[in-house]
Amino acid sequence: MKNWLTLIASLLLSGCSMQPAQPAEDTRKYAHGVSIVGNSVLWSEKSEEQRKDGWTHDIYKKEIGESQFDTLVSNPEAQEPVSASSTNETSIITYEDGYDSKNNVSQRYKLYDDNWQLLHEGTLLDGGHSGHAASTDAQHVLFWSHGWVNGGGVNDLGSGKEVIVSTVSDDGDVLHDIKLSQAGDRDSWPMLAASDDNALLVWQQFNDDASEASLRFAVYDPKANELTVAPTELLPQVEFYIYSVSYVPEAQQYVVAAQTDQGGTLSLLSKEGELLDQIDSPRLVREAAPAIEGNTLVFPQLPANYFTVHISDDQLQLNSSNSLDINWGTSGTTGVFLDDRRVYFATLDKEGLQEVTVELDEAAQ
């Protein structure tokens, strides 16, 4: 593995070149998927040996501020994109796995205790893929895809066929699942965030030739195993893969960020799925999630910026920053506050994991 580069961004540099929202090269083949659980960063990346050829990744874990890393999953083929979250008792990772799969890939998961000792592992479905994880206080929620339709989408690679939500207990048992897609749907890239007791699910639904996709959402109660809000359109058009969903505990509300052909859009939803506010935003980074502290969210922004969003009285307030000396990766980015002024981001590019510490501009706080 390479050495990580930590950048202290002083926000004094400008003039960075424009960066395309969709990369010319599919950098997911080098590294894909990153999450932060507590102080632990988890991500999928090729080792130095794997970089010689093939689409192969292992899953790694490191602590923020430390250089040493541990390997959580290492098998032939690719284990990506990894997504991780935790309940009050256990942590879970889920990933698409090409190893020993009869249907090309399988959606798998592993459950860990507080010390990242493995408790349980399982497969949701041989043939499943593109899964992501979020957790309530007591249950893990995995949102994943099944099936594939060739053609259309980014680089004409095609899209998923249907999306499924599953609930996993702290013992690692799959308690139940619900398929959200109907016959004839073309649903792909499921994302989610969880509150203490429910989850907001979002995904892209393609038109017949997969030249465009709408952004849809639903609200899921994992304890009751029911959709309290049925699949509903949030935006009529979204740029492929450029959206995220976050839960803000202090506000007890969800924020969905999405890029459309008109620019960025931020949507504020209640836990019950009611749309409370919707505003324009700067350009978003593909597969990027914000850092959250109190009622403030800090989003990566193309080409080399960040912006902050504050929630107050069921409304969103946005502040932009100056430029940073950083190019955000497009195959996974997420962040966490270190203190009131500093935000740590882990971002994935062709070289793998990059670590960035952003010192917030006072005007943007």
JOHULIN-V881004 format. One record per helix or strand of 2 or more residues. SS is the DSSP state (helix for helix, strand for strand). FROM is the first residue (numbers start at 1). LEN is the number of residues. Records with the same first field share a line. If there is no record, write none. Layout:
SS: FROM-LEN ; FROM-LEN
This chain:
strand: 6-4 ; 31-7 ; 40-6 ; 57-7 ; 69-5 ; 78-2 ; 83-4 ; 91-7 ; 106-7 ; 118-9 ; 128-8 ; 140-10 ; 159-10 ; 174-6 ; 187-8 ; 199-8 ; 213-9 ; 226-10 ; 243-6 ; 253-8 ; 263-8 ; 275-7 ; 291-3 ; 296-6 ; 305-8 ; 315-6 ; 333-5 ; 342-8 ; 352-8
helix: 27-3 ; 50-3 ; 154-3 ; 362-3
